[in-house]
Amino acid sequence: MTTKALITTDEVSHVAKLANLQLAPSKISKLQTELESILEYVQAVQKAPTDKVPETSQVTGLTNVWREDVVDDSRTFTQEQALSNAKSTHNGYFMVKAILA
């Protein structure tokens, strides 16, 4: 009895083309075999009974440390101070070369 392949050589070729990979036919065949093995493992993992396992969003036990969101005036610059070493300014803003055309 033959089972349907989890991934065909045509699908491997298609994915390689999408990834802009140039693969020799022998490499495609080898990669198909390797991907087939990986997909078989994924299928086995998907069959694992997880109905009694509680859902988790993280497992480290770490929690965030928050601080009050306030402006610390002792750590801020005036506009004049911020622009004082700028090579070029215009109307109170930094002038930089365009990065998008």
Backbone as ProteinMPNN parsed JSONL, in Angstrom:
{"seq_chain_A": "MTTKALITTDEVSHVAKLANLQLAPSKISKLQTELESILEYVQAVQKAPTDKVPETSQVTGLTNVWREDVVDDSRTFTQEQALSNAKSTHNGYFMVKAILA", "coords_chain_A": {"N_chain_A": [[0.848, -1.172, 0.0], [0.616, 2.151, -0.91], [1.378, 5.314, 0.405], [0.224, 8.666, 0.355], [2.489, 11.174, -0.521], [3.793, 13.548, 1.756], [4.89, 15.863, 0.883], [5.572, 16.86, -2.367], [8.004, 16.507, -5.05], [7.537, 18.465, -6.909], [6.294, 20.414, -5.345], [8.399, 21.033, -3.634], [10.163, 22.118, -5.498], [8.661, 24.347, -6.237], [8.541, 25.819, -3.813], [11.264, 26.279, -3.514], [11.688, 27.925, -5.707], [10.112, 30.133, -4.96], [11.614, 30.96, -2.801], [13.773, 31.833, -4.07], [15.835, 30.026, -4.63], [18.199, 28.149, -6.312], [18.143, 24.969, -7.234], [19.644, 21.849, -7.941], [18.298, 18.999, -9.705], [18.916, 16.613, -8.287], [19.352, 17.567, -5.738], [16.842, 18.56, -5.142], [15.347, 16.224, -4.954], [16.621, 15.032, -2.747], [16.106, 16.966, -0.807], [13.346, 16.818, -0.741], [12.982, 14.323, 0.448], [14.1, 14.836, 2.972], [12.441, 16.923, 3.909], [10.049, 15.56, 3.96], [10.516, 13.801, 6.062], [10.695, 15.625, 8.181], [8.096, 16.691, 8.134], [6.634, 14.404, 8.768], [7.413, 14.075, 11.402], [6.313, 16.413, 12.485], [3.612, 15.828, 12.128], [3.384, 13.708, 13.936], [3.861, 15.037, 16.351], [1.667, 16.737, 16.357], [-0.334, 14.941, 16.922], [-0.08, 14.44, 19.569], [-1.475, 14.077, 22.808], [-2.978, 16.811, 24.096], [-5.066, 17.811, 25.485], [-5.343, 17.938, 28.247], [-3.438, 19.662, 29.047], [-2.644, 22.742, 30.378], [-3.251, 25.929, 28.858], [-0.675, 28.226, 28.035], [0.841, 31.438, 28.127], [3.348, 32.278, 28.49], [6.344, 30.862, 29.836], [8.325, 31.423, 31.642], [7.924, 32.601, 34.088], [8.554, 35.153, 34.66], [7.8, 38.577, 35.348], [6.562, 41.726, 34.195], [8.085, 44.827, 35.008], [6.802, 47.779, 35.906], [6.746, 51.343, 35.528], [5.675, 54.554, 36.572], [4.267, 56.56, 34.044], [5.634, 59.307, 33.422], [6.833, 62.606, 32.673], [10.184, 63.34, 32.969], [11.571, 66.122, 33.733], [14.186, 66.758, 34.325], [15.678, 65.277, 32.642], [15.318, 66.075, 30.057], [15.726, 67.894, 26.97], [15.713, 71.282, 25.841], [14.254, 72.568, 22.842], [16.116, 74.135, 21.552], [18.537, 73.276, 22.74], [18.571, 70.618, 21.867], [18.859, 70.911, 19.117], [21.27, 72.172, 18.909], [23.782, 71.059, 18.098], [23.286, 70.169, 15.584], [23.881, 69.522, 12.132], [22.321, 70.688, 10.191], [19.36, 72.61, 10.214], [15.829, 73.41, 10.072], [13.261, 75.575, 10.528], [13.051, 74.795, 13.245], [13.419, 72.053, 13.184], [15.316, 69.011, 12.681], [17.325, 68.72, 9.798], [17.735, 66.325, 7.364], [19.267, 64.144, 4.919], [17.208, 62.931, 2.279], [15.688, 59.765, 2.681], [13.902, 58.187, 1.459], [12.648, 57.927, -1.775]], "CA_chain_A": [[0.0, 0.0, 0.0], [1.381, 3.39, -0.994], [0.766, 6.463, 1.068], [0.441, 9.923, -0.355], [3.634, 11.93, -0.014], [3.425, 14.772, 2.465], [5.341, 16.954, 0.025], [6.065, 16.321, -3.637], [9.172, 17.202, -5.598], [7.023, 19.687, -7.549], [6.084, 21.404, -4.284], [9.732, 21.455, -3.2], [10.655, 23.012, -6.558], [7.891, 25.589, -6.151], [9.011, 26.546, -2.63], [12.629, 26.725, -3.82], [11.559, 29.065, -6.621], [9.623, 31.261, -4.164], [12.713, 31.389, -1.939], [14.851, 32.222, -4.978], [16.912, 29.045, -4.509], [18.415, 27.356, -7.519], [18.523, 23.637, -6.783], [19.788, 20.793, -8.942], [17.28, 17.958, -9.499], [19.32, 15.674, -7.236], [19.156, 18.26, -4.463], [15.396, 18.641, -4.921], [14.93, 14.902, -4.498], [17.141, 14.851, -1.389], [15.373, 17.888, 0.051], [11.993, 16.27, -0.61], [13.074, 13.252, 1.438], [14.344, 15.454, 4.28], [11.227, 17.635, 4.314], [9.064, 14.514, 4.258], [10.833, 13.335, 7.413], [10.322, 16.703, 9.107], [6.635, 16.777, 8.173], [6.162, 13.232, 9.512], [7.625, 14.391, 12.813], [5.309, 17.418, 12.847], [2.338, 15.113, 12.255], [3.422, 12.953, 15.188], [3.725, 16.002, 17.445], [0.292, 17.231, 16.335], [-1.21, 13.905, 17.476], [0.152, 14.332, 21.009], [-2.661, 14.489, 23.576], [-2.732, 18.064, 24.819], [-6.326, 18.309, 26.023], [-5.234, 18.164, 29.69], [-2.323, 20.572, 29.283], [-3.185, 24.108, 30.424], [-2.68, 26.891, 27.922], [0.247, 29.176, 28.646], [1.297, 32.506, 27.238], [4.796, 32.304, 28.686], [6.693, 29.818, 30.799], [9.5, 31.801, 32.426], [7.563, 33.078, 35.412], [8.97, 36.545, 34.806], [6.731, 39.563, 35.211], [7.034, 43.053, 33.813], [8.208, 45.846, 36.044], [6.285, 49.006, 35.311], [6.952, 52.587, 36.248], [4.706, 55.582, 36.224], [4.598, 57.231, 32.79], [5.689, 60.745, 33.676], [7.951, 63.303, 32.048], [11.239, 63.724, 33.912], [12.129, 67.35, 33.165], [15.632, 66.829, 34.54], [16.333, 64.489, 31.603], [14.867, 66.524, 28.743], [16.386, 69.05, 26.367], [14.882, 72.254, 25.148], [14.425, 72.428, 21.4], [17.382, 74.797, 21.216], [19.624, 72.38, 23.143], [18.554, 69.431, 21.015], [19.303, 71.27, 17.772], [22.501, 72.958, 18.982], [24.898, 70.437, 17.375], [22.816, 69.64, 14.303], [24.538, 70.084, 10.949], [21.388, 71.511, 9.441], [18.013, 72.673, 10.777], [14.882, 74.241, 9.33], [12.048, 75.851, 11.299], [13.021, 74.053, 14.499], [13.514, 70.608, 12.953], [16.554, 68.511, 12.092], [17.265, 68.467, 8.356], [18.567, 65.185, 6.981], [19.102, 63.76, 3.523], [16.045, 62.078, 2.048], [16.001, 58.339, 2.65], [12.913, 57.584, 0.571], [12.472, 58.756, -2.97]], "C_chain_A": [[0.898, 1.242, 0.0], [0.622, 4.499, -0.284], [1.107, 7.71, 0.276], [1.603, 10.664, 0.3], [3.137, 13.197, 0.673], [3.838, 16.007, 1.68], [5.942, 16.336, -1.233], [7.292, 17.086, -4.096], [8.733, 18.477, -6.311], [6.807, 20.793, -6.511], [7.424, 21.922, -3.749], [10.31, 22.43, -4.217], [9.965, 24.37, -6.485], [8.366, 26.442, -4.969], [10.418, 27.082, -2.867], [12.591, 27.949, -4.736], [11.089, 30.309, -5.861], [10.723, 31.831, -3.273], [13.927, 31.823, -2.75], [16.088, 31.338, -4.795], [17.013, 28.268, -5.81], [18.966, 26.007, -7.082], [18.616, 22.68, -7.961], [18.724, 19.734, -8.663], [17.644, 16.961, -8.396], [19.123, 16.287, -5.851], [17.668, 18.351, -4.123], [14.89, 17.316, -4.373], [15.38, 14.657, -3.058], [16.369, 15.725, -0.408], [13.944, 17.402, 0.278], [11.977, 15.181, 0.457], [13.25, 13.833, 2.841], [13.107, 16.189, 4.796], [10.116, 16.659, 4.674], [9.27, 14.017, 5.696], [10.424, 14.371, 8.461], [8.807, 16.779, 9.251], [6.024, 15.58, 8.892], [6.306, 13.475, 11.01], [6.58, 15.401, 13.29], [3.947, 16.759, 13.014], [2.278, 14.341, 13.569], [3.23, 13.885, 16.382], [2.288, 16.521, 17.517], [-0.678, 16.226, 16.949], [-1.04, 13.751, 18.984], [-1.08, 14.814, 21.767], [-2.351, 15.723, 24.426], [-3.989, 18.602, 25.485], [-6.262, 18.581, 27.527], [-4.069, 19.087, 30.051], [-2.873, 21.998, 29.295], [-2.477, 25.017, 29.418], [-1.76, 27.843, 28.681], [0.614, 30.243, 27.632], [2.796, 32.7, 27.364], [5.119, 31.351, 29.823], [7.846, 30.201, 31.722], [9.164, 32.208, 33.848], [7.967, 34.524, 35.656], [7.764, 37.464, 34.658], [7.343, 40.904, 34.847], [7.107, 43.965, 35.027], [7.818, 47.165, 35.389], [6.665, 50.195, 36.167], [5.881, 53.562, 35.783], [5.169, 56.302, 34.962], [4.523, 58.742, 32.999], [6.903, 61.331, 32.967], [8.922, 63.719, 33.139], [11.96, 64.929, 33.31], [13.637, 67.461, 33.353], [16.391, 66.075, 33.45], [15.92, 64.917, 30.197], [15.67, 67.733, 28.283], [15.336, 70.034, 25.886], [15.11, 72.024, 23.657], [15.764, 73.015, 20.971], [18.572, 73.902, 21.57], [19.711, 71.165, 22.214], [19.12, 69.729, 19.633], [20.679, 71.929, 17.75], [23.67, 72.356, 18.205], [24.494, 69.866, 16.019], [23.552, 70.307, 13.156], [23.614, 71.054, 10.236], [20.014, 71.447, 10.099], [17.141, 73.552, 9.895], [13.615, 74.355, 10.173], [11.941, 74.992, 12.564], [13.077, 72.547, 14.363], [14.91, 70.255, 12.454], [16.339, 68.356, 10.599], [18.237, 67.341, 8.054], [18.343, 64.898, 5.505], [17.894, 62.84, 3.406], [16.475, 60.617, 2.028], [15.009, 57.569, 1.787], [12.717, 58.507, -0.614], [11.019, 58.862, -3.335]], "O_chain_A": [[1.818, 1.359, 0.809], [-0.602, 4.6, -0.366], [2.144, 7.79, -0.382], [1.68, 10.764, 1.525], [2.182, 13.832, 0.224], [3.218, 17.065, 1.794], [6.73, 15.394, -1.154], [7.586, 18.174, -3.599], [9.468, 19.464, -6.321], [7.101, 21.961, -6.766], [7.561, 23.108, -3.448], [10.884, 23.453, -3.842], [10.601, 25.411, -6.648], [8.568, 27.648, -5.112], [10.735, 28.204, -2.472], [13.364, 28.891, -4.561], [11.599, 31.406, -6.085], [10.763, 33.034, -3.019], [14.978, 32.14, -2.193], [17.223, 31.816, -4.802], [16.009, 27.787, -6.336], [20.103, 25.906, -6.62], [17.777, 22.697, -8.861], [18.289, 19.58, -7.522], [16.77, 16.515, -7.653], [18.764, 15.588, -4.903], [17.281, 18.233, -2.96], [14.094, 17.291, -3.435], [14.615, 14.138, -2.245], [16.02, 15.285, 0.687], [13.398, 17.56, 1.37], [11.06, 15.124, 1.276], [12.616, 13.37, 3.79], [12.766, 16.091, 5.975], [9.334, 16.911, 5.592], [8.309, 13.837, 6.443], [9.871, 14.023, 9.504], [8.292, 16.916, 10.36], [4.999, 15.723, 9.56], [5.423, 13.121, 11.791], [6.028, 15.256, 14.381], [3.206, 17.091, 13.939], [1.244, 14.322, 14.237], [2.51, 13.549, 17.322], [1.752, 16.722, 18.607], [-1.735, 16.615, 17.446], [-1.787, 13.001, 19.612], [-1.666, 15.838, 21.416], [-1.552, 15.662, 25.361], [-3.989, 19.721, 25.997], [-7.051, 19.378, 28.035], [-3.756, 19.267, 31.228], [-3.503, 22.421, 28.326], [-1.279, 24.889, 29.167], [-2.035, 28.215, 29.822], [0.687, 29.982, 26.432], [3.441, 33.224, 26.456], [4.271, 31.066, 30.668], [8.297, 29.371, 32.511], [10.027, 32.165, 34.725], [7.744, 35.058, 36.743], [6.823, 37.157, 33.926], [8.503, 41.177, 35.156], [6.293, 43.877, 35.946], [8.448, 47.601, 34.425], [6.877, 50.072, 37.374], [5.271, 53.392, 34.727], [6.351, 56.619, 34.833], [3.484, 59.365, 32.781], [7.878, 60.629, 32.699], [8.538, 64.367, 34.113], [12.852, 64.773, 32.476], [14.298, 68.188, 32.611], [17.61, 66.211, 33.339], [16.157, 64.181, 29.239], [16.214, 68.487, 29.089], [14.21, 69.654, 25.566], [16.066, 71.352, 23.269], [16.457, 72.45, 20.125], [19.512, 73.785, 20.784], [20.802, 70.744, 21.83], [19.792, 68.883, 19.043], [21.203, 72.216, 16.674], [24.493, 73.114, 17.691], [25.275, 69.159, 15.382], [23.818, 71.508, 13.193], [24.042, 72.096, 9.741], [19.554, 70.376, 10.493], [17.637, 74.331, 9.082], [12.978, 73.35, 10.491], [10.858, 74.518, 12.905], [12.811, 71.83, 15.328], [15.603, 71.092, 11.877], [15.276, 67.904, 10.174], [19.407, 67.392, 8.433], [17.361, 65.348, 4.914], [17.595, 62.069, 4.318], [17.495, 60.269, 1.433], [15.26, 56.42, 1.426], [12.631, 59.725, -0.461], [10.676, 59.521, -4.316]]}, "name": "protein", "num_of_chains": 1, "seq": "MTTKALITTDEVSHVAKLANLQLAPSKISKLQTELESILEYVQAVQKAPTDKVPETSQVTGLTNVWREDVVDDSRTFTQEQALSNAKSTHNGYFMVKAILA"}
